[in-house]
């Protein structure tokens, strides 16, 4: 192998590594976005649950009065 072949192989290996790094980063960002969305949905559900409980407690208090 000559110097050019070695340089070509090194460039190809570097290109593959950069491509893998970019794919991994893209997946990590997507995973974080999914995680944030899921946490938001949980908080919304908890808020709805708490609001419904408060409404039901209020109605119950009205019935008892």
N, C-alpha and C positions, 0 to 999 in steps of 0.2 A: 504494500500500500504506500502510496505517496502522500506527500504533505497535503495535497488537495483532497484526497480521499479521507484522510483523517479529519480535516476541517469540515468536510461535508457531513461525515458521521457525527461529529460533535454538534454541528448546527441542527441536524435532524433530532438528535437526542434532546437538545435544549428546546426545540420547538415542541416536541412531545410533552416535555415536562411543563412548559408554559401552558399548553393546552389542558393538561390534567389539572394544573393549579387553577386555571380559569373555570373549568367545570366544577371543581370542588367549591370554589368561592361562590359560584352561582347557586349551587345546591345549599350551601350554608345560609345564604341570604334568603332563599326561598323557605328554608326550614324556620328561620327566625320570623319571617312574615307569617307563616302558618301558625306558629306558636303564639304570636301576638294576636292574631285573629281569634284563635281558640280561647285565649284568656279574656278577650273582649266579650266573646259570646257567653262565657261562664259568668262574667260580672253582670252582663245584661240579664241573664237568667236569674241570678241571685237577687238582683234589684227587683225584677218582676215578682219573684217569690215573696220578697219582703213587703212589697207594696200590696200584694194580694192578702198577705197575712194581716197587715195593718188594717186594710179595708174590712176584712172579715171580723177582726177583733172589734172594730168600731161598730159594725152592725150588731154584733153579739151584745155589746154594751148597751146599745139602743133597745134591744129586745128585753134586756134585764131591767131597764129603767121603768 
